[in-house]
Amino acid sequence: MRTLRALAAAAAALTVAAGLVGCGSDDSTAPSPASDRISGTVTVFAAASLTETFTTLGKQFEAAHPGVKVVYSFGGSSALAEQIRQGAPADVFASAAPANMQQVVDSGDVTAAPATFVSNRLQIAVPKGNPGHITGLADFGRTEPRLALCAEQVPCGAAAKKVFEVAGITPQPDTREQDVKAALTKVTLGEVDAALVYRTDVRAAGDKVEGIAFPEADKAINAYPIAPLAKAPNAAGAAAYVAFVRSDQAKKVFADAGFDTP
């Protein structure tokens, strides 16, 4: 009888041990820490001038986090800030100027401190071949050329206003656009002889346009802040995306596009 009891006890012990070994195997394949376990969709509101770089970074981010989808809403920073303040669901905001970021900070829609990740400066964009014979910023004070500027409430328009004040020029635009890409489109379509856009937009347009640098641009350099939003539906994804945008990998993408990085 003692022998049977001993055998039964040994068998039970082996069963428990096997169970413990099985648990150990499960732990070895346990998911990575929560910071790496992001999933779902990351919705990013970003300045129009970030369209090309953020699209590239979105693909890289998705490749690094299988199953995650990055969805962008590009536009004028002022319009995006207002949408966020009105309750539009988004995870991250990247502005082309601190002033528009400050609006969402003041409204309580951003609680983490925004971080500057790049800066940019204006350049004159003209159609290929420069049919309007534009030579510099002074041409924006003439009535003859067809000219496009950004609306003053968006960062590229605010920067343009500053450079005109520095240069003592009263601009004579034929149109004011709601974001920098709209102003650039006027140039690529040949609807205007020149537009003030960012140098990164000139580079992104390739051989469709030509860029003319001017010294006053150094007086109105735009800093770009980024921050996760307080009511982000995907807070973990927002934090991971912001960290990625500030990474060395992202800095290379920005530098190749013509941005200045910290």
Secondary structure as UniProt FT lines:
FT   HELIX           2..28
FT   HELIX           34..36
FT   STRAND          41..47
FT   HELIX           48..50
FT   HELIX           51..64
FT   TURN            66..67
FT   STRAND          69..75
FT   HELIX           77..85
FT   TURN            86..87
FT   STRAND          92..94
FT   HELIX           98..106
FT   TURN            107..108
FT   STRAND          115..120
FT   STRAND          122..127
FT   TURN            128..129
FT   TURN            131..132
FT   HELIX           137..141
FT   STRAND          147..150
FT   TURN            152..153
FT   HELIX           155..167
FT   STRAND          175..177
FT   HELIX           180..188
FT   TURN            189..190
FT   STRAND          194..198
FT   HELIX           199..204
FT   HELIX           206..208
FT   STRAND          209..212
FT   HELIX           215..219
FT   STRAND          222..228
FT   TURN            230..231
FT   TURN            233..234
FT   HELIX           235..245
FT   HELIX           248..257
//
